[in-house]
Amino acid sequence: MSFFAWVDFDQADRDRTRRIMDLFDQKDSRDELGLGSVRDALSDLLFPGTSTIQTRLRYMLFVPWIYRMAGATVGTSSARQDKARAYEIRLIDALVRGGETINVIGSEARDTLKRLPSDVYWAGMLTFGIRRFQGSRTACLELAPGEADALWAAGIPDAPIGFLENGSKIDFTLRPEEADFIRDRLAQQAPDSLLTWLSRQNDAAECNMIWEHPQSSEWPNDIKVLVDHAERFSSLMHGASLLYNLMLSERAAQMQATEESVWHERIEDYTSRLSKWASDTPLETFEAWDMNDLWDQSQRTIHSVKPKTKRFVEDWRLAVANSKGDVAKDFSARSLVRDREKRLKGLKSRFRNDGALTRWGGASGLTPLSYRWQPVVMNHVRDLTRDK
């Protein structure tokens, strides 16, 4: 049995660990080949303060308002923590009454909600500069009433009148002063990020991937370089993910050993998808790519890209080039994927553990890397531009 133990981590360690755990709950997006450090480094450089489990931007203000209210409670820190939780649960009903039908954290769980909005947005609020306090949510509420104002950025807008009173309604629409405040925070804390650039625009573009953005030609060169890295990395490693699924399907078909096996259909599907990937991805996309700059850029973040990860990515690029994209038939490409997964999973590798393969659902890590753009960042940008 595997588990995470909550030892004496600092808040940053806890935030990173939770982000890893969140990935295991997202169907078809598991990091089977150990690419998460590169993906998260690029995501943080482009869209600082965001995470895959955020929904709407106004939570960045809901949480400070709630913690101010709870922090003003006279009594023990435990009583203030109970009050904060009660307010966060009450927020669910207020949003539903306000007409919000999607993106409401806890809309299904209600009173049994375990991952509260404050937990989801705590790290992001620090990155945005909305939260000044460096500690945990519990430590925040251990301060005596009256000390809480110093925990938050100056100029934070006041909560709407009647916020979370009985029967009150609230929605995700940012008031103009709230959007201005968040834009100011981004400009102060992350002036060169793509998220900051997008926050200043008059409208939000609709596109599936950030490199398809219609205004990309207007971006500063440093941003263009990062987006170019993101696009190339997503495209390159999508081929590795497809090959991984093909190889597992082939092994599962051998174990089942019947002509009617559903795995034969999966083999045909993944073979076809790999062929399309190769035809849609010109080899020159990767030939002129400065990977050393990608690794240098990654070092600007908290995410450590290990030497073995760099070597795997670089060797995979070489295998793609040598095979002219036909990785399904290339021994070197297959060996790279198999050895990488074995090294990461050890005895639980699906290439050596029949039980692990039997439990496999038939699809892992197939979603191309989007770096939180869709839907998280796109929702945030919509929220910031809606008031203009």
C-alpha positions in Angstrom: 0.0 0.0 0.0 1.3 3.4 -0.9 0.5 6.6 1.0 1.7 10.1 1.8 2.7 10.8 5.4 2.2 14.3 6.7 5.5 14.9 8.5 6.8 18.2 9.5 6.7 19.9 6.1 6.5 23.6 5.7 3.5 25.1 3.9 5.2 25.1 0.5 6.0 21.4 0.8 2.4 20.7 1.7 1.1 22.7 -1.3 3.4 20.8 -3.6 2.4 17.4 -2.2 -1.3 18.2 -2.6 -0.8 19.2 -6.2 0.8 15.8 -6.8 -2.1 14.0 -5.1 -4.6 16.0 -7.2 -3.1 14.7 -10.4 -4.1 11.1 -9.3 -7.7 12.1 -9.2 -7.8 13.4 -12.8 -8.8 10.7 -15.3 -6.5 10.3 -18.3 -3.9 12.9 -17.1 -1.6 10.8 -14.9 2.1 11.5 -15.2 3.1 8.0 -16.2 6.4 9.0 -17.7 7.5 11.4 -15.0 7.1 14.7 -17.0 5.3 16.6 -14.3 8.3 18.7 -13.2 8.8 20.2 -16.7 5.0 20.7 -17.2 4.6 22.4 -13.9 7.7 24.6 -14.4 6.3 25.9 -17.7 2.8 26.3 -16.2 4.2 28.4 -13.3 6.2 30.6 -15.6 3.2 31.3 -17.9 0.4 31.3 -15.3 1.8 31.8 -11.8 -0.5 31.2 -8.8 -2.8 28.9 -10.7 -3.4 25.2 -10.2 -5.4 22.5 -11.9 -8.0 22.4 -9.2 -8.9 26.1 -9.2 -12.2 27.0 -10.7 -13.0 30.7 -10.6 -10.9 33.7 -9.7 -13.3 35.4 -7.2 -12.3 32.7 -4.7 -9.1 34.6 -4.4 -11.2 37.2 -2.6 -13.9 35.0 -1.0 -11.2 33.3 1.1 -9.6 36.5 2.6 -13.1 37.9 3.3 -14.0 34.7 5.1 -10.7 34.6 7.1 -11.1 38.2 8.1 -14.6 37.4 9.4 -13.4 34.2 11.2 -10.3 36.0 12.5 -12.5 38.6 14.2 -14.2 35.9 16.3 -13.5 36.2 20.0 -12.4 32.9 21.6 -10.0 30.1 20.9 -8.1 29.5 17.7 -10.1 26.3 17.4 -13.3 28.3 17.5 -12.0 30.6 14.7 -11.1 27.5 12.6 -14.6 26.1 13.1 -16.1 29.5 12.1 -14.0 29.7 8.9 -15.1 26.2 7.9 -18.7 27.1 8.6 -18.4 30.2 6.4 -16.8 28.2 3.6 -19.6 25.7 3.7 -22.2 28.6 3.7 -20.5 30.0 0.7 -21.6 26.9 -1.3 -25.3 27.7 -0.7 -24.8 31.4 -1.3 -23.2 30.7 -4.7 -26.0 28.3 -5.7 -28.6 30.8 -4.6 -26.8 33.4 -6.7 -27.3 31.3 -9.8 -23.9 29.6 -10.1 -24.4 26.0 -11.4 -20.8 25.0 -12.2 -17.4 25.6 -10.8 -18.8 25.8 -7.2 -16.3 24.0 -5.0 -18.2 21.5 -2.8 -21.6 21.8 -4.6 -22.0 18.0 -4.3 -20.3 17.3 -1.0 -21.7 20.3 1.0 -21.2 19.7 4.7 -18.8 16.8 4.1 -16.5 18.8 1.9 -12.8 18.0 2.7 -10.9 20.2 0.2 -12.1 23.7 1.1 -11.7 26.7 -1.2 -9.1 28.1 1.3 -7.0 24.9 0.7 -7.3 25.2 -3.1 -6.4 28.8 -3.3 -4.0 29.3 -0.3 -0.8 28.9 -2.3 -2.1 31.0 -5.2 -3.1 33.9 -3.0 0.5 34.1 -1.8 1.9 34.1 -5.3 -0.6 36.8 -6.3 0.5 38.8 -3.3 -3.0 38.8 -1.9 -1.9 36.9 1.2 1.1 38.3 3.0 1.1 35.7 5.8 3.6 32.9 5.0 2.2 30.2 7.2 -0.7 27.7 7.1 -4.4 28.4 7.4 -4.4 27.0 10.9 -1.5 29.3 12.0 -3.4 32.2 10.4 -6.3 31.7 12.7 -4.1 31.3 15.8 -3.5 35.0 15.7 -5.6 37.1 18.1 -8.5 39.1 16.7 -7.3 42.5 15.4 -4.0 41.1 14.1 -5.5 39.7 10.9 -5.5 42.8 8.8 -1.7 42.6 8.4 -2.1 39.2 6.8 -3.6 40.6 3.6 -2.5 43.0 0.9 -3.3 46.6 1.4 -6.2 47.8 -0.6 -8.0 44.5 -0.8 -11.7 45.4 -1.6 -14.3 44.9 1.1 -16.7 42.1 0.9 -20.2 43.0 -0.5 -22.7 44.1 2.1 -24.5 41.1 3.6 -21.8 38.7 2.5 -22.7 35.2 3.8 -25.6 36.4 5.9 -28.5 34.0 6.2 -30.2 33.6 2.8 -27.6 35.8 1.0 -26.6 35.4 -2.6 -23.2 35.7 -4.2 -21.8 34.9 -7.7 -18.5 34.7 -9.5 -18.7 38.1 -11.2 -15.8 40.4 -10.2 -16.8 43.9 -9.4 -14.6 46.5 -11.3 -12.7 47.3 -8.2 -12.0 43.7 -7.5 -10.7 43.0 -11.0 -8.5 46.1 -10.8 -7.1 44.9 -7.5 -6.2 41.5 -8.9 -4.7 43.0 -12.0 -2.6 45.3 -9.8 -1.4 42.3 -7.7 -0.4 40.4 -10.8 1.4 43.4 -12.2 3.3 43.8 -8.9 4.1 40.1 -8.3 4.4 38.7 -11.8 4.9 41.6 -14.2 6.4 39.6 -17.0 4.0 36.6 -17.0 1.6 35.7 -19.7 -1.3 35.7 -17.2 -0.5 39.3 -16.4 -0.5 40.3 -20.0 -3.8 38.5 -20.7 -5.4 40.2 -17.6 -4.9 43.6 -19.2 -6.8 42.8 -22.4 -10.3 43.8 -23.2 -11.6 40.3 -23.9 -10.8 36.7 -23.4 -9.8 34.7 -26.5 -11.4 31.3 -27.1 -8.7 28.7 -28.0 -8.0 25.1 -26.9 -4.3 25.6 -26.5 -2.5 28.7 -25.4 -0.2 28.6 -28.5 -3.4 28.9 -30.7 -4.2 32.3 -29.1 -5.1 34.8 -31.8 -3.1 37.6 -30.1 0.1 35.6 -29.8 1.9 37.8 -32.3 1.6 40.7 -29.9 3.2 39.0 -27.0 6.6 40.1 -25.7 9.5 37.9 -27.0 10.2 36.3 -23.6 6.6 35.1 -23.4 6.7 33.8 -27.0 9.8 31.8 -26.1 8.1 30.2 -23.2 5.0 29.3 -25.2 7.1 27.9 -27.9 8.8 25.6 -25.4 5.4 24.6 -24.1 4.1 23.7 -27.5 7.1 21.7 -28.6 7.3 19.8 -25.3 3.6 19.0 -25.4 3.8 17.8 -29.0 7.0 15.8 -28.5 5.9 14.0 -25.3 2.4 13.3 -26.6 4.0 10.8 -28.9 5.7 9.0 -26.0 2.4 8.8 -24.2 0.7 7.3 -27.2 3.4 4.7 -27.6 3.2 3.8 -23.9 -0.5 3.1 -24.3 0.1 1.1 -27.5 2.8 -1.0 -25.8 0.6 -1.8 -22.8 -2.3 -2.7 -25.0 0.0 -5.1 -26.9 1.1 -6.7 -23.7 -2.5 -7.0 -22.4 -3.5 -8.6 -25.7 -0.8 -11.2 -25.3 -1.9 -12.0 -21.8 -5.5 -12.4 -22.9 -4.5 -14.3 -26.1 -7.9 -14.3 -27.9 -8.7 -12.9 -31.3 -11.9 -11.3 -29.9 -9.9 -9.3 -27.3 -10.9 -5.7 -26.9 -7.1 -5.0 -26.7 -6.8 -5.6 -30.4 -9.1 -2.7 -31.0 -7.1 -0.5 -28.7 -3.9 -1.6 -30.6 -5.5 -0.5 -33.9 -6.6 2.8 -32.3 -3.3 3.7 -30.7 -1.4 2.7 -33.9 -3.7 5.0 -35.9 -3.3 7.8 -33.4 0.5 7.5 -33.5 0.5 7.6 -37.3 -1.6 10.8 -37.2 0.7 12.3 -34.6 3.7 11.6 -36.8 2.0 13.1 -39.9 0.8 16.2 -38.0 4.1 16.9 -36.3 6.9 18.0 -38.7 10.3 16.7 -37.5 11.8 20.2 -37.9 9.6 21.2 -35.0 12.1 19.5 -32.7 15.3 19.8 -34.7 15.7 23.6 -34.1 14.6 23.4 -30.5 17.0 24.9 -27.9 16.4 22.4 -25.1 19.2 23.9 -23.0 17.1 27.1 -22.7 14.1 25.0 -21.7 16.1 23.5 -18.8 17.5 27.0 -17.9 13.9 28.4 -17.8 12.7 25.5 -15.6 15.4 26.4 -13.0 13.6 29.7 -12.4 10.8 27.8 -10.6 10.5 25.6 -7.5 10.3 22.5 -9.7 13.4 20.5 -10.0 13.9 18.8 -13.3 16.1 15.8 -12.6 19.0 14.9 -14.9 17.4 11.5 -15.7 14.2 13.3 -16.8 16.2 15.7 -19.0 18.1 12.7 -20.5 14.8 10.8 -21.2 13.3 13.9 -23.0 16.5 14.5 -25.0 16.8 10.8 -26.0 13.2 10.6 -26.9 13.6 13.6 -29.3 16.6 11.8 -30.9 14.5 8.6 -31.3 11.7 10.5 -33.0 14.2 12.1 -35.4 16.0 8.8 -36.1 12.8 6.9 -36.8 11.4 9.9 -38.8 8.4 9.8 -36.4 7.6 6.1 -36.9 8.2 5.4 -33.2 5.7 2.5 -33.1 8.2 0.3 -35.1 11.3 1.7 -33.6 13.1 -0.5 -31.1 15.0 2.4 -29.5 11.8 4.4 -28.9 10.1 1.4 -27.4 13.0 0.7 -25.1 13.1 4.3 -23.9 9.4 4.3 -22.9 9.6 0.8 -21.3 12.8 1.5 -19.3 11.5 4.9 -18.2 8.3 3.5 -16.8 10.1 0.6 -15.1 12.5 3.0 -13.5 9.7 5.2 -12.2 7.3 2.5 -11.0 9.7 -0.3 -10.0 7.9 -3.5 -9.1 4.6 -1.8 -9.9 5.5 -1.3 -13.5 2.8 -2.5 -15.8 5.6 -3.9 -18.0 6.6 -6.4 -15.3 3.6 -6.6 -13.0 0.7 -8.6 -14.5 -1.6 -7.6 -11.7 -0.9 -3.9 -12.3 -1.6 -4.4 -16.0 -4.8 -6.2 -15.3 -6.0 -3.3 -13.3 -5.1 -0.8 -16.0 -8.1 0.9 -17.6 -6.7 1.0 -21.1 -5.8 4.8 -21.2 -3.2 6.7 -19.3 -1.7 10.2 -19.7 -3.2 10.7 -23.2 -4.4 14.3 -22.7 -1.9 16.6 -24.4 -0.2 19.0 -22.0 -2.2 22.3 -21.8 -0.4 23.9 -18.8 -3.6 24.7 -17.0 -4.9 26.9 -19.8 -8.1 24.9 -20.4 -10.3 25.5 -18.5 -8.6 27.0 -15.4 -6.6 30.0 -16.8 -9.2 30.6 -19.5 -11.9 31.0 -16.8 -9.6 33.4 -14.8 -9.0 35.5 -17.9 -12.7 35.6 -18.7 -13.4 36.8 -15.1 -10.8 39.6 -15.3 -11.9 40.9 -18.7 -15.7 40.7 -18.2 -15.8 44.0 -16.3 -14.2 45.9 -19.2 
